[in-house]
Amino acid sequence: MWITQSSNLISKFLSPAVQLWLRSQVDQVETLQIKIQGSDRQILGGYLPGVLLNSDRAIYQGLHLGQVQLTGENIRINIGQVLKGKPLQLLEAIRISGEIHLSATDLQASLPSALLADGFKELLISLLEHQQVSDPVQQLNAYEITWHSASLAESCFILQGVLTHDQVTSDLKIQANLELISPQLLKLSSVTIEGMPECDKYCLEELQVDLGSDVAINTFKVEADKIVCQGELLIRP
């Protein structure tokens, strides 16, 4: 059974603490709903059998997320400190599962985020490595890249920006099809890049991106107006 405000322990101590902790993890959130599963005895022992979270219009490290539905299980927290008014902390790594919807508008608004910037940089490094460019990281550091447009099509994304090198600017464009081939692997196919000297007007048939062992994606869909991602993520204390 999901307990919300029916338990005095949860209504008085835990729900506000969880809300505060979650809000501290995001830059902004429009709506945030939490349901906590467990008896008072389990919770007093610092054990939460399950937590269900729903949020709308959340911003996490500059990444705009439209709809988020997450479930976490077997969570251990510092309940003793929480009951004394201290911030909530995870005591062990937990694996959460859920679904995230990212609209084309959200993606555009997320372009300034460090998370996307790092992801795009890793993509460019992979492309330069495939071109056998020596020290691609150093080469990229010589450029100033500003992304200004991200758009979606069926199974495809288009990224556009400006590249500046030695006070000379040029338009930069990357286009690729996206497909999930395993829980930890994304495949980019028909990759085209324009505006980068090392691989201008270059077309790459296929490039695989390793998402890492902390991620397990079950569904990844790129549609004309949104990205839908469903899977699991390991959260570490």
N, CA, C and O of each residue as an XYZ file, in Angstrom:
948
protein
N       0.859     -1.194      0.000
C       0.000      0.000      0.000
C       0.892      1.241      0.000
O       1.909      1.288      0.693
N       0.506      2.222     -0.769
C       1.249      3.474     -0.800
C       0.723      4.388      0.293
O      -0.475      4.667      0.343
N       1.607      4.858      1.172
C       1.231      5.745      2.263
C       1.643      7.157      1.881
O       2.791      7.389      1.504
N       0.708      8.108      1.975
C       1.075      9.497      1.716
C       0.989     10.278      3.024
O       1.983     10.365      3.745
N      -0.163     10.845      3.350
C      -0.298     11.620      4.567
C      -1.059     10.869      5.658
O      -1.346     11.458      6.700
N      -1.394      9.599      5.462
C      -2.150      8.851      6.457
C      -1.287      8.482      7.661
O      -1.826      8.265      8.747
N       0.018      8.406      7.506
C       0.918      8.087      8.607
C       1.417      9.370      9.253
O       1.924     10.254      8.562
N       1.277      9.482     10.584
C       1.712     10.681     11.285
C       3.211     10.890     11.139
O       3.679     12.022     11.012
N       3.967      9.785     11.157
C       5.418      9.894     11.015
C       5.797     10.514      9.680
O       6.650     11.400      9.616
N       5.158     10.044      8.613
C       5.479     10.553      7.284
C       5.041     11.999      7.139
O       5.803     12.833      6.650
N       3.800     12.309      7.567
C       3.273     13.660      7.378
C       4.064     14.685      8.182
O       4.211     15.830      7.758
N       4.577     14.272      9.352
C       5.244     15.238     10.224
C       6.726     15.396      9.915
O       7.275     16.493     10.018
N       7.364     14.306      9.538
C       8.816     14.355      9.377
C       9.309     14.007      7.975
O      10.031     14.784      7.350
N       8.911     12.832      7.489
C       9.606     12.285      6.331
C       9.226     12.947      5.015
O      10.099     13.297      4.222
N       7.927     13.122      4.776
C       7.524     13.724      3.497
C       8.152     15.096      3.277
O       8.693     15.344      2.199
N       8.101     16.013      4.277
C       8.775     17.303      4.075
C      10.277     17.157      3.845
O      10.860     17.898      3.054
N      10.904     16.200      4.538
C      12.348     16.014      4.363
C      12.676     15.522      2.964
O      13.628     15.994      2.342
N      11.878     14.564      2.463
C      12.097     14.052      1.110
C      11.842     15.146      0.079
O      12.605     15.300     -0.874
N      10.758     15.907      0.277
C      10.454     17.012     -0.639
C      11.608     18.006     -0.673
O      12.040     18.437     -1.743
N      12.103     18.364      0.510
C      13.191     19.340      0.587
C      14.444     18.809     -0.092
O      15.122     19.541     -0.813
N      14.753     17.525      0.139
C      15.943     16.936     -0.477
C      15.814     16.913     -1.994
O      16.757     17.261     -2.705
N      14.647     16.502     -2.493
C      14.452     16.440     -3.936
C      14.522     17.825     -4.561
O      15.124     18.003     -5.620
N      13.908     18.804     -3.906
C      13.952     20.161     -4.453
C      15.371     20.721     -4.433
O      15.722     21.559     -5.263
N      16.189     20.258     -3.485
C      17.581     20.721     -3.446
C      18.402     20.137     -4.589
O      19.470     20.658     -4.914
N      17.909     19.051     -5.206
C      18.627     18.405     -6.300
C      18.329     19.037     -7.655
O      19.044     18.784     -8.625
N      17.279     19.858     -7.735
C      16.881     20.458     -9.006
C      16.948     21.971     -8.909
O      16.864     22.540     -7.821
N      17.100     22.621    -10.063
C      17.123     24.074    -10.104
C      15.723     24.649     -9.926
O      15.548     25.715     -9.336
N      14.733     23.931    -10.442
C      13.349     24.419    -10.404
C      12.416     23.254    -10.704
O      12.770     22.357    -11.469
N      11.230     23.261    -10.111
C      10.227     22.250    -10.418
C       8.848     22.863    -10.219
O       8.600     23.544     -9.223
N       7.951     22.618    -11.174
C       6.610     23.200    -11.113
C       5.720     22.416    -10.167
O       5.120     23.000     -9.265
N       5.621     21.110    -10.351
C       4.853     20.256     -9.447
C       5.699     19.050     -9.064
O       6.462     18.519     -9.871
N       5.543     18.631     -7.807
C       6.314     17.501     -7.291
C       5.426     16.700     -6.353
O       4.981     17.208     -5.324
N       5.169     15.449     -6.709
C       4.336     14.572     -5.895
C       5.147     13.354     -5.469
O       5.864     12.754     -6.270
N       5.019     13.002     -4.192
C       5.783     11.887     -3.639
C       4.845     10.948     -2.891
O       3.984     11.390     -2.130
N       5.020      9.651     -3.116
C       4.319      8.632     -2.339
C       5.367      7.695     -1.752
O       6.271      7.236     -2.450
N       5.230      7.420     -0.462
C       6.216      6.608      0.241
C       5.572      5.318      0.716
O       4.504      5.333      1.328
N       6.223      4.213      0.434
C       5.728      2.901      0.821
C       6.503      2.401      2.029
O       7.733      2.441      2.050
N       5.766      1.923      3.044
C       6.435      1.363      4.209
C       5.688      1.629      5.495
O       4.902      2.572      5.585
N       5.932      0.807      6.473
C       5.326      0.983      7.792
C       6.170      1.946      8.621
O       7.334      2.198      8.308
N       5.561      2.484      9.693
C       6.310      3.373     10.577
C       7.533      2.666     11.157
O       8.579      3.289     11.339
N       7.411      1.392     11.444
C       8.529      0.640     12.004
C       9.688      0.567     11.010
O      10.846      0.752     11.384
N       9.372      0.297      9.742
C      10.426      0.252      8.725
C      11.088      1.614      8.566
O      12.310      1.726      8.474
N      10.248      2.646      8.536
C      10.772      4.000      8.328
C      11.637      4.436      9.505
O      12.676      5.068      9.314
N      11.203      4.094     10.744
C      12.008      4.428     11.919
C      13.352      3.712     11.900
O      14.306      4.164     12.533
N      13.432      2.603     11.180
C      14.698      1.903     11.014
C      15.528      2.438      9.863
O      16.597      1.908      9.560
N      15.031      3.502      9.213
C      15.770      4.112      8.108
C      15.636      3.385      6.791
O      16.446      3.566      5.882
N      14.592      2.547      6.690
C      14.397      1.748      5.477
C      13.090      2.137      4.801
O      12.032      2.116      5.429
N      13.162      2.492      3.522
C      11.983      2.804      2.714
C      11.857      1.729      1.644
O      12.682      1.680      0.731
N      10.842      0.863      1.732
C      10.673     -0.168      0.710
C      10.465      0.401     -0.688
O      10.896     -0.199     -1.673
N       9.807      1.555     -0.779
C       9.572      2.132     -2.100
C       9.194      3.597     -2.034
O       8.554      4.045     -1.083
N       9.595      4.341     -3.057
C       9.223      5.752     -3.201
C       8.827      5.982     -4.650
O       9.549      5.601     -5.571
N       7.670      6.609     -4.842
C       7.177      6.947     -6.178
C       7.174      8.455     -6.325
O       6.663      9.169     -5.462
N       7.745      8.939     -7.419
C       7.862     10.382     -7.642
C       7.295     10.745     -9.005
O       7.581     10.091    -10.008
N       6.485     11.803     -9.023
C       5.983     12.388    -10.268
C       6.304     13.878    -10.251
O       6.066     14.553     -9.249
N       6.835     14.388    -11.338
C       7.112     15.821    -11.408
C       6.833     16.344    -12.810
O       6.891     15.610    -13.796
N       6.532     17.630    -12.864
C       6.315     18.328    -14.129
C       7.197     19.564    -14.167
O       7.380     20.246    -13.159
N       7.736     19.840    -15.336
C       8.516     21.042    -15.591
C       9.676     21.192    -14.618
O       9.882     22.264    -14.049
N      10.434     20.115    -14.428
C      11.621     20.175    -13.569
C      12.833     20.602    -14.391
O      12.926     20.309    -15.583
N      13.753     21.293    -13.739
C      15.017     21.681    -14.365
C      16.140     21.128    -13.502
O      16.284     21.514    -12.342
N      16.938     20.219    -14.067
C      18.033     19.578    -13.344
C      19.351     19.942    -14.014
O      19.621     19.534    -15.144
N      20.171     20.719    -13.298
C      21.457     21.175    -13.831
C      21.302     21.775    -15.227
O      22.101     21.515    -16.126
N      20.253     22.585    -15.386
C      20.003     23.262    -16.651
C      19.257     22.446    -17.676
O      18.887     22.962    -18.731
N      19.025     21.158    -17.378
C      18.310     20.280    -18.306
C      16.817     20.349    -18.009
O      16.382     19.991    -16.914
N      16.034     20.807    -18.977
C      14.591     20.961    -18.813
C      13.897     19.626    -19.084
O      14.050     19.043    -20.157
N      13.139     19.155    -18.103
C      12.452     17.870    -18.200
C      10.951     18.104    -18.106
O      10.460     18.676    -17.133
N      10.223     17.652    -19.137
C       8.780     17.884    -19.159
C       8.051     17.067    -18.121
O       7.537     17.623    -17.150
N       7.993     15.769    -18.299
C       7.322     14.867    -17.370
C       8.310     13.807    -16.895
O       9.052     13.223    -17.686
N       8.302     13.575    -15.591
C       9.196     12.584    -14.999
C       8.395     11.697    -14.055
O       7.683     12.190    -13.180
N       8.514     10.393    -14.238
C       7.909      9.417    -13.327
C       9.010      8.444    -12.910
O       9.582      7.748    -13.748
N       9.306      8.401    -11.602
C      10.402      7.582    -11.105
C       9.954      6.726     -9.928
O       9.102      7.133     -9.138
N      10.531      5.552     -9.821
C      10.286      4.658     -8.696
C      11.619      4.166     -8.152
O      12.470      3.682     -8.899
N      11.790      4.298     -6.836
C      12.977      3.778     -6.174
C      12.585      2.748     -5.133
O      11.550      2.885     -4.480
N      13.400      1.721     -4.975
C      13.092      0.651     -4.023
C      14.298      0.360     -3.136
O      15.447      0.603     -3.506
N      13.988     -0.177     -1.934
C      15.031     -0.595     -0.985
C      16.000      0.545     -0.687
O      17.206      0.433     -0.907
N      15.443      1.643     -0.182
C      16.207      2.861      0.072
C      16.541      2.961      1.557
O      15.667      2.797      2.409
N      17.792      3.226      1.859
C      18.213      3.416      3.246
C      18.699      4.855      3.430
O      19.529      5.358      2.673
N      18.147      5.497      4.468
C      18.425      6.914      4.703
C      18.866      7.136      6.150
O      18.735      6.250      6.994
N      19.385      8.323      6.420
C      19.846      8.704      7.766
C      18.669      9.193      8.597
O      18.601     10.373      8.940
N      17.741      8.296      8.922
C      16.500      8.694      9.576
C      16.743      9.365     10.926
O      16.001     10.272     11.304
N      17.775      8.931     11.660
C      18.053      9.543     12.957
C      18.329     11.027     12.834
O      17.824     11.824     13.625
N      19.129     11.403     11.846
C      19.428     12.822     11.629
C      18.211     13.572     11.087
O      17.987     14.733     11.431
N      17.424     12.901     10.235
C      16.226     13.538      9.682
C      15.259     13.912     10.792
O      14.690     15.004     10.775
N      15.065     13.019     11.760
C      14.144     13.287     12.870
C      14.649     14.409     13.770
O      13.887     14.968     14.559
N      15.934     14.738     13.650
C      16.491     15.866     14.408
C      16.525     17.138     13.574
O      17.084     18.153     13.989
N      15.916     17.069     12.381
C      15.857     18.247     11.524
C      17.022     18.399     10.580
O      17.152     19.433      9.924
N      17.884     17.385     10.491
C      19.025     17.443      9.584
C      18.603     17.061      8.164
O      17.561     16.431      7.980
N      19.399     17.436      7.160
C      19.056     17.082      5.769
C      19.067     15.575      5.545
O      19.852     14.850      6.156
N      18.195     15.121      4.669
C      18.137     13.706      4.308
C      19.344     13.334      3.457
O      19.774     14.104      2.598
N      19.887     12.141      3.706
C      21.001     11.632      2.911
C      20.783     10.155      2.603
O      20.254      9.407      3.425
N      21.192      9.754      1.426
C      21.184      8.332      1.090
C      22.390      7.663      1.739
O      23.491      8.214      1.736
N      22.175      6.469      2.297
C      23.266      5.731      2.921
C      23.853      4.681      1.990
O      24.980      4.229      2.195
N      23.102      4.292      0.977
C      23.558      3.293      0.020
C      23.123      3.710     -1.380
O      22.172      4.473     -1.549
N      23.825      3.204     -2.363
C      23.415      3.436     -3.753
C      22.064      2.770     -4.004
O      21.797      1.690     -3.478
N      21.226      3.400     -4.791
C      19.920      2.837     -5.131
C      19.745      2.868     -6.647
O      20.292      3.729     -7.337
N      18.982      1.921     -7.139
C      18.656      1.891     -8.567
C      17.217      2.349     -8.732
O      16.298      1.748     -8.176
N      17.024      3.408     -9.492
C      15.689      3.923     -9.735
C      15.270      3.580    -11.161
O      16.103      3.490    -12.063
N      13.985      3.392    -11.345
C      13.446      3.126    -12.676
C      12.377      4.158    -12.971
O      11.773      4.715    -12.054
N      12.144      4.413    -14.241
C      11.120      5.384    -14.572
C      11.132      5.785    -16.027
O      11.776      5.159    -16.868
N      10.399      6.849    -16.298
C      10.218      7.342    -17.663
C      10.323      8.853    -17.665
O       9.805      9.527    -16.775
N      10.994      9.373    -18.669
C      11.190     10.813    -18.817
C      10.769     11.230    -20.216
O      11.127     10.588    -21.204
N       9.997     12.323    -20.289
C       9.587     12.906    -21.566
C      10.299     14.246    -21.729
O      10.216     15.115    -20.861
N      10.993     14.399    -22.843
C      11.721     15.630    -23.150
C      11.209     16.156    -24.485
O      11.479     15.573    -25.535
N      10.466     17.262    -24.439
C       9.901     17.810    -25.672
C      10.974     18.550    -26.461
O      12.056     18.840    -25.951
N      10.648     18.849    -27.720
C      11.579     19.614    -28.554
C      11.842     20.984    -27.939
O      12.959     21.499    -28.005
N      10.805     21.573    -27.340
C      10.960     22.866    -26.665
C      11.880     22.738    -25.458
O      12.725     23.601    -25.220
N      11.714     21.654    -24.693
C      12.593     21.407    -23.547
C      14.044     21.249    -24.000
O      14.959     21.787    -23.378
N      14.241     20.512    -25.082
C      15.587     20.289    -25.600
C      16.240     21.606    -26.001
O      17.413     21.838    -25.708
N      15.485     22.461    -26.667
C      16.007     23.760    -27.080
C      16.388     24.602    -25.858
O      17.437     25.246    -25.837
N      15.522     24.586    -24.845
C      15.791     25.361    -23.629
C      16.975     24.812    -22.844
O      17.584     25.527    -22.049
N      17.300     23.537    -23.067
C      18.388     22.887    -22.325
C      19.760     23.095    -22.952
O      20.763     22.681    -22.371
N      19.828     23.718    -24.110
C      21.108     23.852    -24.819
C      22.220     24.493    -23.979
O      23.373     24.078    -24.099
N      21.916     25.497    -23.127
C      23.007     26.086    -22.336
C      23.503     25.204    -21.195
O      24.491     25.554    -20.549
N      22.854     24.075    -20.925
C      23.204     23.262    -19.757
C      24.566     22.601    -19.923
O      24.969     22.223    -21.023
N      25.263     22.474    -18.795
C      26.572     21.819    -18.805
C      26.454     20.343    -19.156
O      27.354     19.775    -19.774
N      25.335     19.714    -18.759
C      25.142     18.297    -19.058
C      25.115     18.050    -20.563
O      25.786     17.149    -21.065
N      24.328     18.865    -21.282
C      24.271     18.705    -22.735
C      25.595     19.096    -23.379
O      26.058     18.435    -24.309
N      26.201     20.166    -22.885
C      27.482     20.606    -23.452
C      28.527     19.496    -23.350
O      29.282     19.258    -24.293
N      28.567     18.820    -22.203
C      29.515     17.714    -22.032
C      29.183     16.559    -22.974
O      30.077     15.936    -23.548
N      27.878     16.279    -23.127
C      27.468     15.207    -24.027
C      27.831     15.501    -25.471
O      28.316     14.625    -26.188
N      27.596     16.740    -25.898
C      27.935     17.126    -27.272
C      29.453     17.094    -27.483
O      29.928     16.715    -28.554
N      30.206     17.494    -26.456
C      31.667     17.472    -26.571
C      32.172     16.042    -26.731
O      33.057     15.778    -27.545
N      31.607     15.118    -25.950
C      32.003     13.713    -26.069
C      31.674     13.170    -27.459
O      32.426     12.370    -28.016
N      30.543     13.615    -28.013
C      30.179     13.199    -29.363
C      31.207     13.691    -30.376
O      31.635     12.936    -31.249
N      31.603     14.960    -30.259
C      32.588     15.514    -31.190
C      33.940     14.814    -31.036
O      34.630     14.563    -32.025
N      34.313     14.501    -29.799
C      35.570     13.777    -29.580
C      35.533     12.420    -30.274
O      36.508     12.007    -30.903
N      34.403     11.733    -30.154
C      34.264     10.426    -30.812
C      34.362     10.553    -32.324
O      34.981      9.718    -32.984
N      33.751     11.601    -32.874
C      33.816     11.817    -34.318
C      35.246     12.107    -34.771
O      35.693     11.599    -35.799
N      35.962     12.928    -33.997
C      37.344     13.244    -34.357
C      38.243     12.019    -34.219
O      39.144     11.811    -35.032
N      37.998     11.213    -33.194
C      38.774      9.977    -33.040
C      38.542      9.042    -34.218
O      39.468      8.386    -34.695
N      37.306      8.986    -34.678
C      36.997      8.139    -35.831
C      37.721      8.636    -37.079
O      38.045      7.856    -37.975
N      37.969      9.941    -37.123
C      38.727     10.528    -38.233
C      40.233     10.428    -38.013
O      41.027     10.924    -38.811
N      40.608      9.777    -36.912
C      42.018      9.571    -36.565
C      42.759     10.890    -36.364
O      43.936     11.017    -36.701
N      42.044     11.870    -35.806
C      42.668     13.138    -35.449
C      43.472     12.929    -34.168
O      42.947     12.411    -33.183
N      44.729     13.326    -34.177
C      45.567     13.167    -32.989
C      45.149     14.172    -31.916
O      44.944     15.351    -32.206
N      45.024     13.700    -30.687
C      44.641     14.502    -29.530
C      43.387     15.336    -29.808
O      43.462     16.564    -29.851
N      42.237     14.683    -29.999
C      40.998     15.407    -30.315
C      40.551     16.356    -29.211
O      39.914     17.371    -29.494
N      40.874     16.044    -27.956
C      40.482     16.931    -26.857
C      41.189     18.272    -26.990
O      40.564     19.326    -26.867
N      42.496     18.230    -27.241
C      43.251     19.464    -27.426
C      42.745     20.230    -28.645
O      42.677     21.459    -28.624
N      42.397     19.520    -29.686
C      41.887     20.169    -30.888
C      40.576     20.890    -30.599
O      40.372     22.022    -31.038
N      39.685     20.226    -29.855
C      38.409     20.859    -29.514
C      38.606     22.067    -28.608
O      37.881     23.055    -28.724
N      39.577     21.995    -27.713
C      39.836     23.122    -26.813
C      40.298     24.359    -27.567
O      40.216     25.471    -27.045
N      40.783     24.175    -28.794
C      41.207     25.316    -29.611
C      40.016     26.029    -30.237
O      40.152     27.129    -30.773
N      38.848     25.396    -30.168
C      37.644     25.972    -30.755
C      36.719     26.520    -29.674
O      36.702     26.036    -28.542
N      35.968     27.521    -30.042
C      34.853     27.986    -29.206
C      33.561     27.624    -29.940
O      33.315     28.099    -31.049
N      32.748     26.786    -29.318
C      31.523     26.303    -29.958
C      30.314     26.755    -29.157
O      30.248     26.548    -27.945
N      29.368     27.367    -29.832
C      28.114     27.793    -29.213
C      26.961     27.147    -29.956
O      26.770     27.380    -31.150
N      26.191     26.330    -29.242
C      25.026     25.681    -29.854
C      23.815     26.590    -29.709
O      23.557     27.122    -28.629
N      23.079     26.765    -30.785
C      21.916     27.659    -30.721
C      20.615     27.013    -31.175
O      19.551     27.613    -31.026
N      20.675     25.809    -31.725
C      19.444     25.184    -32.210
C      19.541     23.672    -32.118
O      20.534     23.068    -32.523
N      18.480     23.069    -31.572
C      18.361     21.609    -31.538
C      16.943     21.255    -31.958
O      15.978     21.759    -31.385
N      16.817     20.400    -32.945
C      15.490     20.018    -33.431
C      15.418     18.507    -33.596
O      16.434     17.821    -33.708
N      14.177     18.008    -33.608
C      13.933     16.573    -33.680
C      13.112     16.227    -34.904
O      12.283     17.013    -35.360
N      13.355     15.048    -35.423
C      12.517     14.436    -36.450
C      12.376     12.972    -36.057
O      12.949     12.546    -35.055
N      11.631     12.207    -36.821
C      11.430     10.806    -36.478
C      12.773     10.065    -36.448
O      13.429      9.906    -37.478
N      13.171      9.613    -35.249
C      14.422      8.865    -35.030
C      15.669      9.663    -35.384
O      16.722      9.081    -35.643
N      15.562     10.990    -35.400
C      16.666     11.820    -35.880
C      16.760     13.111    -35.070
O      15.747     13.643    -34.616
N      17.983     13.607    -34.893
C      18.169     14.917    -34.280
C      19.090     15.757    -35.157
O      19.944     15.235    -35.873
N      18.892     17.074    -35.081
C      19.709     18.029    -35.827
C      20.204     19.081    -34.844
O      19.410     19.717    -34.151
N      21.506     19.258    -34.788
C      22.132     20.191    -33.861
C      22.907     21.232    -34.658
O      23.725     20.892    -35.513
N      22.641     22.508    -34.366
C      23.291     23.582    -35.112
C      23.899     24.599    -34.154
O      23.361     24.874    -33.081
N      25.028     25.142    -34.570
C      25.702     26.128    -33.752
C      26.719     26.912    -34.554
O      26.681     26.940    -35.784
N      27.629     27.548    -33.833
C      28.674     28.366    -34.452
C      30.021     27.943    -33.878
O      30.170     27.804    -32.664
N      30.990     27.741    -34.747
C      32.350     27.390    -34.347
C      33.263     28.573    -34.637
O      33.257     29.116    -35.741
N      34.049     28.970    -33.634
C      34.989     30.081    -33.791
C      36.411     29.582    -33.564
O      36.702     28.911    -32.574
N      37.293     29.927    -34.510
C      38.701     29.536    -34.412
C      39.546     30.635    -35.035
O      39.345     31.009    -36.190
N      40.506     31.154    -34.249
C      41.360     32.253    -34.726
C      40.515     33.419    -35.231
O      40.807     34.006    -36.273
N      39.453     33.750    -34.472
C      38.552     34.873    -34.749
C      37.766     34.708    -36.044
O      37.190     35.668    -36.556
N      37.746     33.495    -36.566
C      36.947     33.198    -37.756
C      35.808     32.276    -37.336
O      36.034     31.254    -36.688
N      34.593     32.641    -37.706
C      33.430     31.844    -37.321
C      32.853     31.126    -38.539
O      32.926     31.609    -39.668
N      32.288     29.976    -38.272
C      31.612     29.216    -39.321
C      30.428     28.489    -38.708
O      30.423     28.173    -37.518
N      29.424     28.226    -39.537
C      28.255     27.488    -39.071
C      28.622     26.020    -38.866
O      29.342     25.424    -39.668
N      28.116     25.459    -37.784
C      28.387     24.061    -37.447
C      27.067     23.303    -37.374
O      26.110     23.763    -36.752
N      27.025     22.150    -38.009
C      25.786     21.360    -38.033
C      26.105     19.872    -37.917
O      26.983     19.348    -38.603
N      25.367     19.208    -37.032
C      25.473     17.753    -36.878
C      24.076     17.159    -37.004
O      23.125     17.638    -36.386
N      23.968     16.132    -37.795
C      22.685     15.442    -37.957
C      22.927     13.941    -37.890
O      23.896     13.432    -38.453
N      22.031     13.234    -37.194
C      22.215     11.787    -37.061
C      20.903     11.115    -36.693
O      20.022     11.723    -36.085
N      20.793      9.866    -37.069
C      19.694      9.026    -36.596
C      20.117      8.376    -35.280
O      21.288      8.046    -35.089
N      19.149      8.195    -34.371
C      19.425      7.616    -33.063
C      18.642      6.330    -32.878
O      17.456      6.260    -33.202
N      19.314      5.312    -32.353
C      18.648      4.030    -32.123
C      19.287      3.338    -30.925
O      20.511      3.296    -30.803
N      18.460      2.800    -30.048
C      18.950      2.037    -28.909
C      19.201      0.599    -29.345
O      18.296     -0.066    -29.850
N      20.431      0.116    -29.152
C      20.731     -1.255    -29.579
C      20.966     -2.194    -28.393
O      20.961     -3.414    -28.556
N      21.172     -1.626    -27.202
C      21.252     -2.419    -25.976
C      21.029     -1.452    -24.817
O      21.065     -0.239    -25.021
N      20.800     -1.960    -23.608
C      20.542     -1.056    -22.480
C      21.647     -0.041    -22.223
O      21.389      1.010    -21.636
N      22.867     -0.333    -22.649
C      23.979      0.600    -22.421
C      24.553      1.198    -23.706
O      25.544      1.926    -23.652
N      23.953      0.905    -24.848
C      24.522      1.374    -26.112
C      23.494      2.095    -26.979
O      22.418      1.570    -27.266
N      23.855      3.320    -27.390
C      23.089      4.049    -28.397
C      23.856      4.009    -29.713
O      25.078      4.155    -29.734
N      23.139      3.812    -30.795
C      23.771      3.826    -32.113
C      23.365      5.085    -32.861
O      22.179      5.367    -33.030
N      24.365      5.837    -33.308
C      24.152      6.964    -34.199
C      24.492      6.497    -35.604
O      25.581      5.976    -35.845
N      23.569      6.683    -36.525
C      23.810      6.266    -37.905
C      23.549      7.425    -38.850
O      22.868      8.392    -38.507
N      24.109      7.305    -40.052
C      23.999      8.373    -41.066
C      24.373      9.724    -40.462
O      23.663     10.717    -40.618
N      25.503      9.729    -39.774
C      25.966     10.943    -39.103
C      26.616     11.870    -40.128
O      27.540     11.470    -40.836
N      26.135     13.098    -40.203
C      26.759     14.098    -41.073
C      27.173     15.292    -40.229
O      26.461     15.701    -39.313
N      28.330     15.840    -40.552
C      28.824     17.005    -39.833
C      29.368     18.013    -40.837
O      30.105     17.666    -41.760
N      28.986     19.263    -40.634
C      29.416     20.348    -41.517
C      29.963     21.495    -40.672
O      29.408     21.827    -39.625
N      31.050     22.090    -41.137
C      31.570     23.288    -40.492
C      32.759     23.078    -39.584
O      33.314     24.052    -39.074
N      33.178     21.821    -39.359
C      34.374     21.562    -38.562
C      35.510     21.192    -39.515
O      35.372     20.247    -40.291
N      36.627     21.919    -39.470
C      37.691     21.713    -40.465
C      38.151     20.268    -40.606
O      38.423     19.813    -41.717
N      38.242     19.535    -39.485
C      38.769     18.170    -39.534
C      37.822     17.188    -40.208
O      38.252     16.146    -40.702
N      36.547     17.513    -40.228
C      35.593     16.572    -40.832
C      34.425     17.314    -41.475
O      33.269     16.930    -41.299
N      34.728     18.376    -42.219
C      33.677     19.141    -42.887
C      33.022     18.306    -43.984
O      33.697     17.632    -44.761
N      31.707     18.367    -44.027
C      30.895     17.622    -44.999
C      31.205     16.127    -44.929
O      31.245     15.420    -45.936
N      31.421     15.684    -43.692
C      31.789     14.286    -43.459
C      30.542     13.482    -43.136
O      29.649     13.967    -42.442
N      30.479     12.259    -43.635
C      29.350     11.366    -43.368
C      29.884     10.064    -42.777
O      30.716      9.382    -43.375
N      29.387      9.745    -41.601
C      29.794      8.523    -40.909
C      28.617      7.560    -40.884
O      27.512      7.924    -40.482
N      28.860      6.343    -41.311
C      27.770      5.377    -41.406
C      27.222      4.998    -40.040
O      26.009      4.877    -39.871
N      28.107      4.808    -39.058
C      27.639      4.348    -37.752
C      28.631      4.710    -36.659
O      29.845      4.655    -36.858
N      28.094      5.083    -35.493
C      28.909      5.365    -34.320
C      28.134      4.899    -33.093
O      26.967      5.249    -32.922
N      28.786      4.108    -32.236
C      28.138      3.612    -31.027
C      28.610      4.411    -29.821
O      29.795      4.714    -29.686
N      27.659      4.749    -28.942
C      27.944      5.530    -27.743
C      27.642      4.672    -26.521
O      26.510      4.225    -26.332
N      28.661      4.444    -25.689
C      28.509      3.653    -24.466
C      27.984      4.555    -23.355
O      28.613      5.559    -23.021
N      26.835      4.202    -22.781
C      26.204      5.015    -21.745
C      26.737      4.717    -20.351
O      26.440      5.454    -19.411
N      27.507      3.666    -20.201
C      28.074      3.332    -18.900
C      27.251      2.308    -18.136
O      26.073      2.091    -18.423
N      27.896      1.685    -17.158
C      27.254      0.596    -16.420
C      26.192      1.066    -15.440
O      25.385      0.255    -14.985
N      26.168      2.361    -15.097
C      25.158      2.868    -14.161
C      23.802      3.067    -14.831
O      22.813      3.351    -14.155
N      23.749      2.921    -16.147
C      22.527      3.179    -16.915
C      22.046      1.898    -17.576
O      22.846      1.104    -18.072
N      20.729      1.704    -17.578
C      20.123      0.589    -18.314
C      18.845      1.102    -18.965
O      17.808      1.206    -18.309
N      18.920      1.421    -20.255
C      17.787      1.989    -20.977
C      16.988      0.868    -21.639
O      17.541      0.045    -22.369
N      15.696      0.845    -21.379
C      14.820     -0.153    -21.992
C      14.152      0.369    -23.258
O      13.990     -0.365    -24.233
N      13.768      1.640    -23.234
C      13.089      2.259    -24.378
C      13.666      3.638    -24.617
O      13.819      4.429    -23.686
N      13.990      3.924    -25.883
C      14.479      5.252    -26.251
C      13.891      5.601    -27.609
O      14.265      5.019    -28.627
N      12.962      6.560    -27.616
C      12.278      6.930    -28.848
C      12.495      8.410    -29.144
O      12.311      9.267    -28.280
N      12.888      8.689    -30.373
C      12.990     10.066    -30.844
C      11.862     10.289    -31.835
O      11.831      9.687    -32.908
N      10.933     11.164    -31.460
C       9.801     11.484    -32.320
C       9.933     12.915    -32.812
O      10.889     13.611    -32.472
N       8.973     13.349    -33.610
C       9.072     14.676    -34.213
C       9.003     15.795    -33.177
O       9.528     16.885    -33.407
N       8.359     15.535    -32.042
C       8.179     16.600    -31.065
C       8.707     16.276    -29.675
O       8.600     17.107    -28.774
N       9.279     15.077    -29.478
C       9.746     14.735    -28.138
C      10.674     13.521    -28.156
O      10.743     12.767    -29.127
N      11.381     13.371    -27.042
C      12.178     12.178    -26.762
C      11.567     11.488    -25.553
O      11.294     12.129    -24.539
N      11.355     10.190    -25.658
C      10.824      9.403    -24.546
C      11.881      8.379    -24.149
O      12.346      7.596    -24.978
N      12.254      8.394    -22.874
C      13.285      7.486    -22.378
C      12.755      6.745    -21.156
O      12.269      7.362    -20.208
N      12.852      5.424    -21.186
C      12.398      4.599    -20.067
C      13.506      3.619    -19.711
O      14.043      2.932    -20.579
N      13.846      3.560    -18.418
C      14.921      2.666    -18.027
C      15.271      2.785    -16.564
O      14.436      3.169    -15.744
N      16.525      2.450    -16.231
C      16.993      2.452    -14.853
C      18.308      3.221    -14.750
O      19.087      3.297    -15.701
N      18.528      3.793    -13.551
C      19.742      4.563    -13.303
C      20.196      4.312    -11.873
O      19.384      4.323    -10.947
N      21.489      4.087    -11.692
C      22.053      3.889    -10.362
C      22.406      5.247     -9.760
O      23.185      6.007    -10.333
N      21.820      5.543     -8.590
C      22.087      6.788     -7.881
C      23.005      6.481     -6.707
O      22.678      5.649     -5.861
N      24.139      7.142     -6.655
C      25.106      6.900     -5.583
C      25.017      7.997     -4.528
O      24.714      9.143     -4.857
N      25.279      7.661     -3.259
C      25.217      8.672     -2.182
C      26.175      9.827     -2.438
O      26.249     10.758     -1.635
